Amino acid sequence: MAKARIAVVGAGLMGHGIAQVFALAGHDVTITDLVKSNLDSARARILANLNDLGDDQQAVERVAPVADLAAAVRDADYVVEAVLEDLSLKQKLFADIEKHVGPNTILASNTSVIPITKIMEGLARRERALGTHWWNPPFLVPLVEIIETEWTSPKTLNFAMTLHAAAGKMPAHVKKDVPGFIGNRLQHALWREAVALVEQGICDAETVDNVIKAAFGRRLAVLGPLENADMVGTDLTLAIHKTVLPDIDSRRAPSPYLEKLVKEGKLGFKSGEGFRKWSSEKQSQLRSKVLQHLKKARAEDTNSTS
Ligand SMILES: NC(=O)c1ccc[n+]([C@@H]2O[C@H](COP(=O)([O-])OP(=O)(O)OC[C@H]3O[C@@H](n4cnc5c(N)ncnc54)[C@H](O)[C@@H]3O)[C@@H](O)[C@H]2O)c1
């Protein structure tokens, strides 16, 4: 893919990582943020990541921090925002961005769950807009969901699919703009039942996590549920669903058990207790375990394609 001029708006956890991936792929990237300290530290954070992963450190030279939004997006072929998860903030931001970019600049939001249609409805040229949902950390998790709205043009969609594939990501085309897209719908369908199992006293929280991690979680990275259904047979899957589906949680609202945890200030890592208790040592052990796991998987991916 030809070199593109990319602007990343928001230099937080996701924004600096997205800028890193595009710079490593050879594109020129501007990055902007309202908070000076976040913008000022972006290149140092990118450099530390590149170092840690053994990636080309020269890539950071292609990332230019620019404080002014208009200047950051003015020459861009592609703008992606990763600011806070707030609908009115994102709507206002895209209205501003549209004033400063050319007519063909493609605009993307990295929202986690807000419908792209709502974010982009106020744009003058809605055909140039779409969603690109990355996963954290952007430079370790391969998948990016590319979300089309009813207005997104084929040219916009093709550009985004090609841009992400050429940058070494695995783009997944989401053909309808539904809340949670694909990944978070699947993830939270599982979490809903996980909470219900604890709520109903069927097991404790640690057991839920162990059953996933030590049983079907072991296979999930290489065997998706529909491949698995085909492997065991759709007839067996149908029989299982007839027995199990009437019994598993299908409530259309968050569980009262979860509501109670939040009300009691049991917020997880940030308060030391959520479903389970978390000392600061346990928290850093788990964080580091996840990071090591993702780094190992990326190294395996790289080895298998080289
Ligand atoms: N953290 C995740 O795991 C994850 C995963 C996928 C998607 N997302 C989504 O990505 C977006 C960013 O999440 P994050 O975790 O990087 O948040 P973050 O808080 O780490 O970073 C957000 C950044 O945006 C900046 N900002 C706020 N308003 C701005 C504005 N008007 N202009 C420029 N900069 C502005 C903030 O100063 C901050 O540096 C959110 O929509 C989030 O839902 C997050």
Ligand as a Chemical Component Dictionary entry (heavy atoms), coordinates in Angstrom:
data_LIG
# 
_chem_comp.id                   LIG 
_chem_comp.type                 NON-POLYMER 
_chem_comp.pdbx_formal_charge   0 
_chem_comp.three_letter_code    LIG 
# 
loop_
_chem_comp_atom.comp_id 
_chem_comp_atom.atom_id 
_chem_comp_atom.alt_atom_id 
_chem_comp_atom.type_symbol 
_chem_comp_atom.charge 
_chem_comp_atom.model_Cartn_x 
_chem_comp_atom.model_Cartn_y 
_chem_comp_atom.model_Cartn_z 
_chem_comp_atom.pdbx_ordinal 
LIG N1  N1  N 0  -8.654  0.929  26.448 1  
LIG C1  C1  C 0  -9.104  -0.057 25.682 2  
LIG O1  O1  O 0  -8.881  -1.260 25.945 3  
LIG C2  C2  C 0  -9.887  0.252  24.430 4  
LIG C3  C3  C 0  -10.043 -0.729 23.449 5  
LIG C4  C4  C 0  -10.736 -0.421 22.262 6  
LIG C5  C5  C 0  -11.283 0.846  22.101 7  
LIG N2  N2  N 1  -11.127 1.779  23.090 8  
LIG C6  C6  C 0  -11.705 3.114  22.860 9  
LIG O2  O2  O 0  -10.672 3.995  22.427 10 
LIG C7  C7  C 0  -10.954 5.329  22.885 11 
LIG C8  C8  C 0  -9.770  5.810  23.712 12 
LIG O3  O3  O 0  -9.577  4.944  24.819 13 
LIG P1  P1  P 0  -8.222  4.964  25.671 14 
LIG O4  O4  O 0  -8.279  3.765  26.538 15 
LIG O5  O5  O -1 -7.077  5.200  24.776 16 
LIG O6  O6  O 0  -8.470  6.280  26.569 17 
LIG P2  P2  P 0  -7.390  7.198  27.291 18 
LIG O7  O7  O 0  -8.114  7.881  28.393 19 
LIG O8  O8  O 0  -6.152  6.426  27.598 20 
LIG O9  O9  O 0  -7.004  8.283  26.161 21 
LIG C9  C9  C 0  -7.904  9.239  25.684 22 
LIG C10 C10 C 0  -7.085  10.467 25.287 23 
LIG O10 O10 O 0  -7.907  11.376 24.579 24 
LIG C11 C11 C 0  -7.546  12.686 24.971 25 
LIG N3  N3  N 0  -8.631  13.593 24.617 26 
LIG C12 C12 C 0  -9.824  13.754 25.231 27 
LIG N4  N4  N 0  -10.570 14.650 24.561 28 
LIG C13 C13 C 0  -9.833  15.040 23.487 29 
LIG C14 C14 C 0  -10.062 15.935 22.398 30 
LIG N5  N5  N 0  -11.214 16.606 22.285 31 
LIG N6  N6  N 0  -9.085  16.093 21.483 32 
LIG C15 C15 C 0  -7.912  15.433 21.598 33 
LIG N7  N7  N 0  -7.644  14.567 22.601 34 
LIG C16 C16 C 0  -8.598  14.374 23.528 35 
LIG C17 C17 C 0  -7.243  12.563 26.453 36 
LIG O11 O11 O 0  -6.480  13.643 26.919 37 
LIG C18 C18 C 0  -6.508  11.230 26.489 38 
LIG O12 O12 O 0  -5.100  11.383 26.323 39 
LIG C19 C19 C 0  -12.270 5.247  23.634 40 
LIG O13 O13 O 0  -13.334 5.537  22.771 41 
LIG C20 C20 C 0  -12.306 3.782  24.079 42 
LIG O14 O14 O 0  -13.612 3.327  24.347 43 
LIG C21 C21 C 0  -10.431 1.531  24.233 44 
# 
loop_
_chem_comp_bond.comp_id 
_chem_comp_bond.atom_id_1 
_chem_comp_bond.atom_id_2 
_chem_comp_bond.value_order 
_chem_comp_bond.pdbx_ordinal 
LIG N1  C1  SING 1  
LIG C1  O1  DOUB 2  
LIG C1  C2  SING 3  
LIG C2  C3  SING 4  
LIG C2  C21 DOUB 5  
LIG C3  C4  DOUB 6  
LIG C4  C5  SING 7  
LIG C5  N2  DOUB 8  
LIG N2  C6  SING 9  
LIG N2  C21 SING 10 
LIG C6  O2  SING 11 
LIG C6  C20 SING 12 
LIG O2  C7  SING 13 
LIG C7  C8  SING 14 
LIG C7  C19 SING 15 
LIG C8  O3  SING 16 
LIG O3  P1  SING 17 
LIG P1  O4  DOUB 18 
LIG P1  O5  SING 19 
LIG P1  O6  SING 20 
LIG O6  P2  SING 21 
LIG P2  O7  DOUB 22 
LIG P2  O8  SING 23 
LIG P2  O9  SING 24 
LIG O9  C9  SING 25 
LIG C9  C10 SING 26 
LIG C10 O10 SING 27 
LIG C10 C18 SING 28 
LIG O10 C11 SING 29 
LIG C11 N3  SING 30 
LIG C11 C17 SING 31 
LIG N3  C12 SING 32 
LIG N3  C16 SING 33 
LIG C12 N4  DOUB 34 
LIG N4  C13 SING 35 
LIG C13 C14 SING 36 
LIG C13 C16 DOUB 37 
LIG C14 N5  SING 38 
LIG C14 N6  DOUB 39 
LIG N6  C15 SING 40 
LIG C15 N7  DOUB 41 
LIG N7  C16 SING 42 
LIG C17 O11 SING 43 
LIG C17 C18 SING 44 
LIG C18 O12 SING 45 
LIG C19 O13 SING 46 
LIG C19 C20 SING 47 
LIG C20 O14 SING 48 
# 
